[in-house]
Amino acid sequence: MRLVLATRNRKKATEIVRVLGDAQVEVLTLDAFPDCPEVEEDGETFEDNARKKALTVAAHTGLPALADDSGLEVMALAGEPGVRSARYAGEGADDAANLQLLMDRLGENSHRAARFVCVLVWADGAGGSRSFFGTVSGEITHHAKGNNGFGYDPVFQPTGFDRTFAEMTADEKDRLSHRGEALRAFAAWYKNMTPGQ
Ligand code: ITT
């Protein structure tokens, strides 16, 4: 059974396709459905937003859909940027502007604990849905380091490592990341649901 990835973030989609490909799940991207409506991400939680995205894409395409809502929670900033991670510096802000605002707000604060959160919602096309969660704890570095990944990766150093996600290979990040954890939980469940696929 095929499913559609309900994301317009290409870097995120690349990570999802990579991990689900390893688990032999066949995925289509929104490139195949250019008329799919935009979803306003006005939920209060990652799960609310992911569910809204998955249900919208499943209804439009008539196929099961998988959405990812994710973000960075910085403890010293009371969980910001959180669900607003993609538009922290305003609607249409790019990764560089969001990252710069985070660094400005955190300044030289010595309390730099943070975590990435990922909630995946699978929608079956008949109104049903199911959620999968992943988190990874770490800290915000004082300076951006590395060129891999996307978003806040250059300033996020997972606990127990002396490199940021942007200094790691794709495989290393997938093994440690919030998205990797949620995707592996989804893939295990999906395989049971679609035996022989
Ligand atoms: P879609 O809604 O179309 O999937 P989006 O980029 O708007 O794309 P989100 O609303 O879930 O997605 O926002 C996720 C943001 O959180 C993303 O733009 C990054 O700024 C940040 N983020 C999430 N996962 C990340 C990761 O693995 N590495 C770095 N930053 C990440």
Boltz pocket constraint, residues with backbone or C-beta under 6 A from the ligand:
constraints:
  - pocket:
      binder: B
      contacts: [[A, 6], [A, 7], [A, 8], [A, 9], [A, 12], [A, 41], [A, 68], [A, 69], [A, 70], [A, 71], [A, 72], [A, 82], [A, 83], [A, 85], [A, 86], [A, 95], [A, 98], [A, 116], [A, 117], [A, 149], [A, 150], [A, 151], [A, 152], [A, 153], [A, 165], [A, 177], [A, 179]]
      max_distance: 6.0
